[in-house]
């Protein structure tokens, strides 16, 4: 069980529906801010953190992943769509986590076997205590029917998923810390440049404050973000999770400003 300390915090006004912000010092967890932190919200592409964990545990690092249909690498230059591609596991993980490629998620689950992949994702989530619900896909996109269920987690439990990756999985943490990367198609040796789906990582005023991050966005989920930032005067690091935002950039930058203003007051 985590050790808790309670902080006095000044007001923070965000558009996000659910928020959890926690500081950590010597494994002591201090709540800095919460808003509906125990409510379930659709997580959109935050789903891909669980998918990445299953891929890391299931597929060897030297494995090449062949795609049966065109794979779209978001934010790629100079081309956006690579048909019949083949990537190393680690490059495809970069596409999954840095540019948030939905096709990368599908390619991994197709390689593992879709039913087996989803079973492993849900086993990982349940065994880790990250959610009691079941995810229905490996990418977090809204299902075709508006009445179909969504991948859901609470902000508070998501804090612990992000923290566990940051503190216990240096490989995935290193990928999530990358603002951009180059990945190579193993069939054509074409090098493709991908950039972070987190727009804050492109802002010179804020990018150095983000240690690692992952974003998500769908019509039903709204805009979501998780990130780890510096701990300031009192903490080793701070973990931030928010779901259902109208603008993840505006909310993320407000939180970073708020942490700066209140540094030393928590």
ChimeraX attribute file (.defattr): number of C-alpha atoms within 10 A of each C-alpha:
attribute: neighborCount
match mode: 1-to-1
recipient: residues
	/A:1	3
	/A:2	8
	/A:3	9
	/A:4	12
	/A:5	12
	/A:6	11
	/A:7	14
	/A:8	11
	/A:9	14
	/A:10	12
	/A:11	8
	/A:12	13
	/A:13	9
	/A:14	19
	/A:15	16
	/A:16	22
	/A:17	18
	/A:18	23
	/A:19	27
	/A:20	24
	/A:21	24
	/A:22	24
	/A:23	26
	/A:24	20
	/A:25	13
	/A:26	7
	/A:27	12
	/A:28	15
	/A:29	17
	/A:30	20
	/A:31	20
	/A:32	20
	/A:33	20
	/A:34	18
	/A:35	17
	/A:36	17
	/A:37	23
	/A:38	15
	/A:39	15
	/A:40	18
	/A:41	23
	/A:42	27
	/A:43	32
	/A:44	28
	/A:45	29
	/A:46	28
	/A:47	25
	/A:48	27
	/A:49	21
	/A:50	21
	/A:51	28
	/A:52	21
	/A:53	18
	/A:54	23
	/A:55	23
	/A:56	17
	/A:57	10
	/A:58	12
	/A:59	16
	/A:60	12
	/A:61	13
	/A:62	9
	/A:63	11
	/A:64	20
	/A:65	21
	/A:66	20
	/A:67	20
	/A:68	13
	/A:69	12
	/A:70	12
	/A:71	21
	/A:72	17
	/A:73	26
	/A:74	22
	/A:75	20
	/A:76	20
	/A:77	14
	/A:78	10
	/A:79	14
	/A:80	15
	/A:81	14
	/A:82	17
	/A:83	12
	/A:84	14
	/A:85	21
	/A:86	21
	/A:87	21
	/A:88	19
	/A:89	21
	/A:90	22
	/A:91	21
	/A:92	25
	/A:93	27
	/A:94	27
	/A:95	31
	/A:96	27
	/A:97	29
	/A:98	27
	/A:99	25
	/A:100	27
	/A:101	24
	/A:102	21
	/A:103	21
	/A:104	28
	/A:105	25
	/A:106	20
	/A:107	21
	/A:108	25
	/A:109	22
	/A:110	17
	/A:111	16
	/A:112	17
	/A:113	12
	/A:114	16
	/A:115	11
	/A:116	11
	/A:117	22
	/A:118	20
	/A:119	16
	/A:120	20
	/A:121	25
	/A:122	23
	/A:123	15
	/A:124	17
	/A:125	22
	/A:126	14
	/A:127	10
	/A:128	14
	/A:129	13
	/A:130	20
	/A:131	20
	/A:132	15
	/A:133	14
	/A:134	18
	/A:135	23
	/A:136	20
	/A:137	23
	/A:138	29
	/A:139	27
	/A:140	24
	/A:141	22
	/A:142	20
	/A:143	14
	/A:144	7
	/A:145	7
	/A:146	9
	/A:147	7
	/A:148	9
	/A:149	13
	/A:150	22
	/A:151	25
	/A:152	23
	/A:153	25
	/A:154	24
	/A:155	29
	/A:156	25
	/A:157	20
	/A:158	24
	/A:159	24
	/A:160	17
	/A:161	18
	/A:162	23
	/A:163	21
	/A:164	13
	/A:165	17
	/A:166	22
	/A:167	9
	/A:168	11
	/A:169	13
	/A:170	11
	/A:171	12
	/A:172	20
	/A:173	19
	/A:174	14
	/A:175	21
	/A:176	25
	/A:177	20
	/A:178	17
	/A:179	22
	/A:180	20
	/A:181	17
	/A:182	15
	/A:183	22
	/A:184	17
	/A:185	19
	/A:186	15
	/A:187	12
	/A:188	10
	/A:189	12
	/A:190	14
	/A:191	15
	/A:192	18
	/A:193	20
	/A:194	23
	/A:195	23
	/A:196	25
	/A:197	21
	/A:198	25
	/A:199	15
	/A:200	21
	/A:201	23
	/A:202	15
	/A:203	12
	/A:204	9
	/A:205	10
	/A:206	15
	/A:207	16
	/A:208	13
	/A:209	16
	/A:210	17
	/A:211	21
	/A:212	23
	/A:213	28
	/A:214	25
	/A:215	27
	/A:216	26
	/A:217	24
	/A:218	16
	/A:219	10
	/A:220	16
	/A:221	23
	/A:222	20
	/A:223	25
	/A:224	31
	/A:225	27
	/A:226	25
	/A:227	25
	/A:228	25
	/A:229	19
	/A:230	18
	/A:231	18
	/A:232	15
	/A:233	11
	/A:234	14
	/A:235	20
	/A:236	15
	/A:237	18
	/A:238	25
	/A:239	25
	/A:240	27
	/A:241	29
	/A:242	33
	/A:243	32
	/A:244	25
	/A:245	22
	/A:246	17
	/A:247	16
	/A:248	26
	/A:249	18
	/A:250	13
	/A:251	21
	/A:252	25
	/A:253	17
	/A:254	15
	/A:255	18
	/A:256	16
	/A:257	13
	/A:258	16
	/A:259	22
	/A:260	13
	/A:261	11
	/A:262	13
	/A:263	14
	/A:264	11
	/A:265	12
	/A:266	17
